Amino acid sequence: MRLLVIDDDASERQHVKMLANGFGYDVSEAANGLEAIKVLNSEPISVMITDLRMPQMDGLELIRHLKADGVLPPTLVLTAYGSMELAVATVHELGVFWFLEKPVDAQSLQLLVERASTHGRLQSEVHELRRELTMRGALGEMVGQSARMRNIFAMLRQVAPTTAPVLITGESGTGKELVARAIHSLSKRSAEPFVAVNCAALPETLIESELFGHEKGSFTGAVERRIGCLEMAECGTLFLDEIAEMPVAMQAKLLRVLEDFKYRRIGGKQELKADVRILAATNRDPQKAIAQGKLREDLFYRLGVFHIELPPLRERLEDLPFLAAALIERLNLKHGTKVVDLDSSALAELKSRPWEGNVREFRNALERAVILAGQGTLTAEDFKVMPRPVPRRSGDSGLDVGVGMTIDETEQALIRATLVHTGNNKTRAASVLGISARTLHAKLKQYRLESAELATAE
């Protein structure tokens, strides 16, 4: 255990040091608060013992400074005859552990140092427990004990308290927005807005207005001023989902915001300052998206200061029991059911599936089984009612495409065939197509593809 003794009286420092050394403690010294800060920045200190009246930076100023930064170690204040009232006030107002009267005697020093050290250790454990509980609550359905998930949890702990932009990649349904919300919840901005924007769902003509806002009269239909998502997320977090679907010209404007955090509303003359943390996600491989011209390389490097890649569910099947337990608990609360767990046959059945839709598809399958069972333990039979995915084979796509068809017509045909293949399950269809459910819904609306039409296509 290392103590830091701070007193402008050298003889008093030596006296305390001699007593502490006698109990086996290591001791560092400082003559004032400024010297103490240098020591604290370079050495781990278990207990700090400080006088209150010192030149340059006194004990009170030092304690307030360390407390404001959240790095105040367990502290004992030294008090001489006549300053007892100030010492007691410091204990109560600033939250230091206790005081030591001068001249310090050996028994009091040993007793109070041991108690202060124990108190500090317990506070650290409570803080870590609260942080762990906060993180578990923030992660929601993101659970698991696999090495890859433990690595992701460690990265979240590191990056969440910072202001660094984060790029989250992974297949559809792996939980990219969950990660973004967890980062926000665990950050210092957690009490401020979290604004999510699906770049793929916004028409190219409206995306700039959606992000930056516009002034009245700036274009046809702009009948009033509108604030954009950047302003809506002020002091908070802006999450840009499917960033690789954002028009390249718009990516250049976003890059400027990331570099100097300044922007203008459409039609505006005033330059606005953006106090916002930007997180982004894509289900594309970033390097392939760059090669295809879908994602600017400079934007990728600016967003990817911190890169979190989420593994598909099929690559972490050992997490299924933990994921199922967490989901069953939430589903019971949602539906009023009393399902307890999965038996070995159910687990084997679930591990045999490819889970192309990842956690999203897994949750849907589990929700259906929980509702149908109502109570007890789920078995493999509870999941048989859900049709297993049919492997895709070359030459058996059901697509009716040919030369002379436009790209839009080809895309419509692909969407029709995929929805027929998945029994009109839009979540699975989106996963098979490699797009988000939101993007699929936007394309269905764009092409006016109705369920009735899809049924006749079979």
PAKOL-605080 format. One record per atom (N, C-alpha, C): residue in one letter; x, y, z. Coordinates in steps of 0.05 Angstrom, whole numbers, plus 5000, padded with zeros to 4 digits. Each point is the difference from the previous one (the first is absolute). Layout:
<atoms>
AXYZ;...
</atoms>
This chain:
<atoms>
M501749765000;M498350245000;M501850255000;R499350194983;R501550254998;R498350245010;L501250155018;L498750255010;L501350244988;L498450224997;L501150254992;L499650205022;V502250115011;V499950195022;V500650274989;I498150195005;I500350274989;I500050215023;D502250145003;D500250205021;D502450174994;D499650275003;D502350184995;D502049995022;D499449885023;D501849975022;D501649734996;A502550034993;A501749764994;A500249825023;S500350115024;S500349845024;S497549835006;E497650124995;E497549855004;E499849784979;R500850054975;R499949794980;R501849775008;Q502450065009;Q501949795008;Q499049845023;H498650135019;H498949865023;H497949804991;V498150094983;V497949814990;V501249784983;K502050074984;K501449804983;K501349785017;M501350095021;M501449815018;M498049805013;L497850115009;L497949835013;L498949814979;A499450104976;A498849834979;A501949784991;N502650074997;N501949804992;N500249785021;G499650075025;G500149805022;G497849804998;F497850074986;F497749814996;F500249864973;G502250054986;G500449864974;G498950154976;Y499150255004;Y498950154978;Y502250154985;D499750014973;D501850184984;D498850285001;V501750204999;V499150285003;V501250184979;S498350154986;S500950224982;S499450265014;E501550214993;E499750265014;E499450224980;A498750215010;A499550254984;A499850235020;A501050244992;A499950235017;A497650174996;N498449954978;N497650164995;N498349844980;G497750124994;G498149874982;G501049954972;L501650194989;L501049984973;L502049764998;E501749975020;E501849785000;E498549735004;A497950015015;A498449765005;A498749904974;I499050194983;I498749924975;I502049854982;K502550105000;K502149874984;K500549715010;V500049975026;V500449735011;V497749824993;L497550105003;L497649854995;L499849914971;N501150174982;N500049934971;N502049794993;S501949955018;S502249824993;S500049745017;E498650005022;E500149775018;E497249935010;P499549745004;P497549915012;P500050055031;I498250165010;I499950075028;I497649885013;S500449855022;S497849875014;S498550195019;V501650175014;V498850195020;V501650264998;M498650225001;M501350274999;M499750135028;I502150105011;I500050155025;I500950284995;T498350205004;T500750274992;T499450215022;D501850195002;D499550245016;D498150174985;L498650185013;L498150184987;L501250264992;R501750125017;R501150264995;R502949974989;M500350064973;M502649984987;M500250224979;P502450084992;P500350204979;P499449884972;Q499750174980;Q499649944972;Q497349864995;M499749755009;M497349875000;M499649875026;D498050095015;D499649885027;D498449744998;G499649885023;G498749745001;G497150014990;L498550215007;L497250024992;L499850024969;E501750164988;E500050034971;E500849744987;L501949865011;L500949744989;L497749805001;I498649985023;I497849815002;I497850064981;R499350264997;R497950084982;R500849934971;H502450054993;H501049944973;H499949704994;L500949845018;L500049714996;L497249884999;K498350125017;K497249905002;K498550074974;A500550244989;A498750084975;A500949824977;D502549915000;D501049824979;D499349715005;G498849945024;G499249725006;G502449825007;V502250125010;V502349845006;V501050045029;L498250085017;L500850055028;L500349735015;P502549945009;P500349755015;P498950035028;P499749785016;P499250035028;P501950195014;T498950205014;T501650225010;T499750055029;L502250055014;L500050095028;L501250285000;V498750185015;V501050285001;V501450045027;L502350134999;L501650065024;L498950265012;T499750005026;T499050245013;T501650055026;A500750265003;A501450085024;A498050125020;Y501050065023;Y498350125021;Y498950264989;G497350045002;G498850254991;G498849984973;S500549784985;S498949974973;S498149764998;M499249895023;M498349775001;M497350054985;E498950245004;E497450064987;E500249994970;L502250104989;L500449994971;L500349714990;A501449835016;A500449724992;A497449855000;V498350055020;V497449865001;V498250094977;A500150264994;A498450114977;A500949874974;T502749964997;T501149884976;T499049714997;V500049865022;V499049725000;V497249994990;H498350175010;H497149994994;H499450114972;E501350234993;E499350134975;E501349884976;L502549915002;L501449914977;L500349694999;G499049875020;G499949704999;G502649875004;V501950135015;V502549865006;V499449805023;F501949815003;F499349785019;F499950095029;W502250135010;W500150085028;W502350195004;F500650085024;F502250185006;F501949885020;L502550104999;L502149925019;L501050245014;E500149995027;E501050235015;E503150005002;K501150234997;K502950035004;K500650045030;P502249905010;P501949824986;P498849724997;V500449884978;V498849744993;V501249785018;D498349845012;D501149775016;D499649754983;A501749805006;A500249764984;A497449844999;Q498749975023;Q497649835001;Q497750124983;S499750265002;S497950134984;S500649984971;L502550044992;L500749994972;L499449724989;Q500949795013;Q499649734990;Q497049934997;L498550075021;L497149945000;L498650144978;L500550264997;L498550164980;L500949934971;V502649954996;V500949934974;V498749734991;E499949815018;E498849744993;E497050034993;R498750165017;R497150044995;R499550164974;A501650204995;A499750164976;A500649834975;S502049825002;S500649834977;S497849804995;T498849885021;T497849824996;T497650144989;H499550245010;H497750164990;H500450064970;G502450074992;G500550064972;G499749764982;R500949765010;R499749764985;R497149924996;L498450035021;L497149944998;L498650194981;Q500850265001;Q498850194982;Q500649934970;S502549914996;S500849924973;S498449764990;E499549815018;E498549764993;E497150074994;V498950185016;V497250094996;V499850154973;H502050174995;H500050154975;H500149814976;E501849805002;E500349814978;E497549834996;L498749935023;L497549854998;L497850164987;R499850265008;R498050174988;R500550034970;R502650034993;R500750034972;R499349754984;E500549775013;E499349744986;E497049974996;L498450085021;L497149984998;L499050194979;T501250254999;T499250194980;T500649904972;M502349874997;M500849904974;M498149774992;R499449825019;R498249784993;R497350114991;G499050205014;G497550124992;G500150144973;A502350134995;A500350144974;A500349804977;L501249775005;L500549814978;L497449854993;G498149985018;G497549874994;G500449714991;E499449954974;E500149734989;E502849924992;M502050185003;M502749934994;M501349855023;V499749755000;V501249835021;V501649784988;G501849895016;G501649784990;G502649975016;Q501149764999;Q502549945013;Q502249924981;S499450014974;S502149924980;S502250215001;A502349924990;A502450175000;A499450264984;R498749974977;R499450234984;R498250205013;M498049905015;M498150185013;M501450135024;R501749855015;R501450125022;R501950234990;N501149954977;N501750214988;N498450254993;I497649964990;I498350234993;I499250155025;F499349855021;F499250145025;F502350165011;A502549894998;A502350155009;A500450264983;M499649984974;M500350234983;M497850215007;L497649915006;L497950195007;L500750155026;R501149865019;R500950145025;R502150214994;Q501749944981;Q502250194994;Q499050244985;V498349964980;V499350224982;V497750165009;A498249895016;A497550145008;A500650275014;P501850015019;P500450265014;P501450214983;T501049934977;T501450204983;T498150144981;T501150184984;T498350134980;T500749914971;A501649794998;A500949904974;A497749894983;P500050064974;P498049874983;P500549704998;V497949854996;V500249714999;V498649894975;L501349824986;L498849864978;L499349725008;I497449934997;I499149735009;I499349854974;T501249774996;T499449844976;T499049725009;G498749874981;G499049735005;G497549954983;E499349754997;E497749934984;E497450115012;S497950014983;S497450095010;S499149825023;G498950125021;G498949855022;G502049935022;T502550094998;T502149945020;T499850195024;G498650224998;G499750185023;G501650254998;K500450114976;K501650244998;K498850245014;E497350034998;E498850235014;E500049965030;L499949755009;L500249945029;L502750095010;V502149954985;V502750095007;V500150305002;A498950144979;A500050295000;A498550115025;R497849895006;R498550095023;R501449945026;A501549785001;A501549935024;A502350205004;I501450074978;I502150215002;I498950265010;H497750084990;H498750255009;H499349985030;S498749775008;S499149975028;S502350005020;L502449904991;L502349985018;L501850244998;S499250204984;S501750244996;S499150225019;K501550225000;K499350235016;K497750164987;R499249924976;R497850134986;R497349845004;S500049815018;S497749825002;S497350155006;A500250235014;A497550145007;A499150184976;E501650014979;E499350174977;E498849834978;P499050124978;P498649854979;P501749794986;F498749784992;F501249804982;F498250014975;V501150084978;V498550034975;V501049804980;A498349834990;A500849794980;A498950084973;V501749984979;V499250064973;V500749764982;N498049904985;N500549784981;N500650134973;C502550014993;C500850134975;C498849884976;A499549735000;A498949874977;A497150064995;A498650085021;A497150044998;A499350294991;L502050174998;L499550284993;L500550054971;P498150124985;P500550074972;P502450194998;E501549974978;E502550154997;E499450305001;T497650094990;T499450284999;T499450125028;L499449835020;L499250105026;L502149955022;I502149844994;I501849925021;I501650245012;E500750204983;E501550235010;E498250165019;S497550044992;S498150145018;S499549855026;E499949734998;E499549845023;E502350025020;L502550024990;L502350015018;L500550295010;F500050194981;F500950275006;F497750205005;G497549924992;G497850195002;G500050204977;H497950175000;H499950204979;H498650255010;E500450224986;E498750255006;E497550034984;K498150165009;K497550054986;K500650124972;G498849884980;G500350114973;G502649914986;S501549825012;S502549924987;S499649834976;F497749874998;F499349844976;F496949974999;T499049914977;T497149974997;T499049815021;G498050095016;G498949835021;G501150065027;A502150175002;A501150075026;A498550235011;V497649955011;V498250215009;V500850115028;E501849865014;E500950095026;E502749895006;R501450125019;R502649895008;R499749735012;R501949824994;R499949735011;R502849945011;I500249915025;I502649925011;I500649714991;G502549954995;G500849734991;G500849825024;C500749764993;C500749805021;C502550085015;L501850154988;L502450095014;L499250185023;E498150184995;E499150185021;E498349855021;M498449814991;M498449845018;M501849845020;A502349934990;A501949845017;A501950175015;E499650265001;E501950185013;E500749915029;C502549995006;C501149915026;C499749705004;G498749864980;G499649715003;G501549844979;T498649814988;T501249814981;T498349984975;L501350014977;L498749964974;L500949734989;F498249824995;F500649744989;F499149984971;L502049974982;L499549984972;L500149714991;D497649874997;D499949724993;D500249984969;E501249784991;E500449954972;E501450244986;I502250085011;I501550234990;I501049964972;A500549754991;A500949964973;A497850044979;E497550035009;E497850064982;E499650304996;M501450165015;M499850294998;M501450094973;P498750184985;P501350104976;P502850105004;V501849944981;V502850075004;V500450305004;A498450164985;A500250295003;A499350095029;M498149865012;M499250075027;M502149915020;Q501449784993;Q502149905017;Q502250215003;A500650154978;A502050215001;A499250225020;K497550065000;K499050215019;K500149905029;L499449755003;L500149885027;L502950005010;L501949954982;L502849995007;L500950275012;R499050224988;R500750265010;R499050045029;V497649915005;V498950025027;V501849845020;L500949774992;L501749845017;L502750135005;E500950164981;E502750125002;E499950265017;D498050174996;D500050255015;D497450065015;F498049814998;F497550015014;F498550274995;K500150084975;K498550234991;K498349934976;Y497650134997;Y498349944978;Y498050244997;R498650004977;R497950204995;R497449864993;R497850115008;R497449904990;R499950074970;I498449854985;I499650064972;I498750284998;G501350184984;G499050274997;G500950185023;G501549905019;G500850165023;G502750144995;K500350235012;K502650154998;K501749965025;Q498749945022;Q501449975025;Q501349735003;E502549995007;E501449745005;E499449915028;L499049765003;L499349905026;L502149805011;K500350005026;K501949815013;K498649755009;A501049774994;A498749755007;A501549875024;D498750005023;D501149865023;D498549735001;V501149814985;V498649744997;V502149784995;R499549775011;R501649774994;R498749844978;I501649924980;I499049864977;I500849715000;L498149824999;L500449714997;L498849924974;A501249804987;A499049924974;A500149694998;A498349894982;A499949714997;A499549934971;T500949774992;T499549894973;T500049705001;N498349874983;N500249714998;N501749924977;R501250194987;R501949944978;R502849965011;D501749864985;D502849995006;D501250274992;P501150155018;P500950284994;P502050014976;Q501949814999;Q501950004979;Q498749954973;K498149824999;K498649954975;K498350244992;A498750135020;A498450244995;A501750224989;I502550035010;I501850204990;I500849944971;A500649754995;A500849914972;A497750044980;Q497549975010;Q497750034983;Q499150294997;G501350185014;G499350284999;G497650075017;K499249825018;K497750055017;K500750165025;L502549985008;L500950135025;L502650144995;R500150265007;R502550154997;R502149895019;E502449974989;E502249895017;E500750195023;D500050274995;D500750195021;D497950005022;L497549964992;L497949995020;L500249755017;F500749784986;F500449745015;F502150035021;Y502350124993;Y502150035020;Y499350205022;R498450204993;R499250205020;R498049875020;L498149854989;L498049875017;L501249775015;G502049864987;G501149765012;G502350055019;V499950235014;V502050045022;V499949765019;F497549915004;F499649765016;F498049824985;H500849764993;H498449834983;H499249755016;I497449965002;I498949765013;I498649824980;E501049764996;E498849824981;E498549785015;L497449984995;L498349805014;L499949744985;P500549785014;P500049744986;P497249904995;P499549854978;P497449884996;P499449795021;L497549955005;L499249815021;L501149724995;R500249924975;R501049734993;R502949965009;E501550225004;E502849985008;E500350025030;R497850015015;R500250015029;R497749845013;L499649764990;L497849835009;L500249935029;E502450025012;E500249945029;E498650215017;D499250234987;D498650215015;D497049955000;L499049814985;L497149964998;L498649955027;P501149845018;P498649965026;P499750275015;F502150175000;F499950255015;F498150194986;L500150014973;L498250174985;L497149925004;A499549744999;A497349905004;A498950065028;A501749975021;A499150065027;A499250295003;A501750184988;A499450295002;A497450074985;L499749884977;L497650064984;L497549885012;I500149765011;I497749885012;I499050175024;E501850105015;E499350175023;E498450254990;R501050124979;R498650244989;R497349934987;L500049774986;L497549924986;L497849925020;N500849885023;N498049935020;N498750265011;L501650205004;L498950265010;L498250124979;K500849984975;K498550124978;K497349874995;H500049735001;H497549854993;H498649875024;G501150035024;G498749885023;G500249705001;T502049894986;T500449714999;T501849915023;K500349745003;K501649895023;K502049784990;V501350064978;V502049824989;V502550015017;V501249775006;V502349995019;V502650004985;D500349824980;D502649964988;D499749834974;L502349934988;L500149824978;L501149735010;D498949784989;D501349745007;D502149944979;S501449785004;S502349944982;S499249964971;S497649884996;S499049964973;S499550264985;A498850205015;A499550264988;A502650144993;L502049985019;L502650134995;L501349874976;A499949744997;A501249864977;A498650094974;E497450025001;E498550094977;E500850284991;L500250185020;L500750284994;L502950024990;K501849845011;K502850014991;K500349894972;S498049844990;S500349884973;S499150204978;R498950225007;R499050194980;R502150204992;P499850114975;P502150184991;P499750295010;W497650085008;W499450265011;W501150224982;E499050004975;E500850204981;E499250285009;G497850015015;G499150265011;G501150075027;N501949835010;N501550055024;N498250035025;V500750185018;V498550015025;V497150084996;R499550174979;R497350084995;R498349764993;E501049834983;E498549764992;E499749815024;F502149975016;F500049835024;F497850105020;R499950265004;R498050115018;R497249954991;N499650034974;N497349954989;N499249715003;A501849814995;A499549725003;A499349935030;L501650125018;L499649955028;L497450125010;E499350234990;E497550135008;E497649834992;R500149904975;R497849834991;R499749755017;A502349885007;A499949755016;A499050065029;V500850235011;V499250075027;V496950055001;I499050134980;I497150064999;I498449744997;L501049824982;L498549754996;L500249815024;A502349995013;A500349835023;A498650115025;G500350255005;G498750135022;G501349975027;Q501149765005;Q501349945026;Q501849764997;G501549955021;G501749765001;G502650034985;T501249784992;T502549994986;T499649964971;L501350154983;L499749974971;L501649764990;T498849854982;T501349774988;T500450054970;A501349814987;A500450034971;A497450024985;E497949865010;E497450004987;E498850284999;D500650175020;D498950275000;D501150174977;F502249914988;F501250154978;F499549874973;K498849765000;K499449874975;K497950144983;V498250155014;V497950144986;V501150224982;M502450095005;M501250204983;M501549874978;P499450054975;P501349864978;P503050065000;R501649794995;R502850034999;R500850144973;P502150165000;P500850134975;P500749794979;V499250054975;V500749834978;V502650094988;P502049834998;P502650094988;P499650104972;R501450224994;R499950114973;R501749844981;R499049934976;R501549844981;R500250154974;S502249974987;S500450124974;S497949894980;G498850184985;G498049924980;G497349955012;D499650055026;D497449965013;D499150255014;S500450234988;S499550255014;S497150094997;G498649904979;G497350094995;G499950284988;L502350104990;L500150274989;L499250004971;D498550194992;D499350034972;D501250264990;V502549994992;V501550234991;V501349944973;G500550214985;G501249964974;G501150264989;V501449974978;V501250244987;V497750194991;G500550265004;G498050204993;G498550105024;M500249865023;M498750095025;M501750225012;T498650205012;T501550215014;T500949905027;I501850155013;I501049925027;I497750005020;D498250194998;D497750015018;D498349764997;E499549924975;E498349764994;E501449755011;T502649984997;T501549775010;T499949995030;E500350245013;E499950015029;E497249915010;Q497950104986;Q497349925008;Q499749694999;A501049894978;A499749714997;A501549855021;L502450105008;L501649875021;L498550015027;I498850235006;I498650045025;I497549815000;R498549994978;R497749824998;R500849715006;A502149914986;A500849725002;A501049945029;T501450195012;T501049955027;T497749995020;L498050174997;L497750005019;L498449754997;V499749904975;V498649754995;V501549785014;H502750004997;H501749795011;H499850005031;T499750235012;T499950025030;T497150005010;G498149944983;G497249995009;G499050285009;N501050214986;N499350285005;N501050095028;N502049865010;N501350095025;N502050224993;K499250255005;K501750224991;K502650025015;T500049925025;T502550015015;T502149814988;R499149754995;R501949814988;R500750084972;A498150104985;A500550094972;A502250225000;A499750195018;A502050225002;A502849885005;S500149805018;S502549885007;S501249864976;V498449854985;V500949854977;V501050204978;L498650224997;L500850204981;L502450175008;G500849985026;G502250155010;G499450295005;I497550065006;I499250285006;I498549995027;S499450245011;S498550025025;S497049974994;A498549945021;A497149984997;A498850274992;R501250225010;R499050264993;R500450064970;T502449924990;T500550044971;T498049844983;L499549755009;L498149834985;L497250134999;H499150105023;H497450135001;H499950244982;A502350155000;A500150244983;A499849924970;K501349784993;K499949914972;K497349894992;L498749865019;L497349904995;L498150244995;K500450215015;K498350244996;K500750134973;Q502650014994;Q500950134976;Q498949854975;Y500149745000;Y499149844977;Y497049925002;R498750085022;R497249945004;R499449704999;L501849855013;L499749715000;L498249935024;E497749894995;E498149945022;E500049705005;S499249925024;S499949725008;S498349844982;A497750114990;A498249854982;A501449934975;E501650194989;E501549954975;E502049785005;L501350005024;L502049805006;L498749725002;A497650005011;A498749745003;A499449884973;T499150164981;T499449904973;T502549924985;A502350115009;A502649944986;A500849715006;E498949885021;E500749725007;E498949814979;
</atoms>
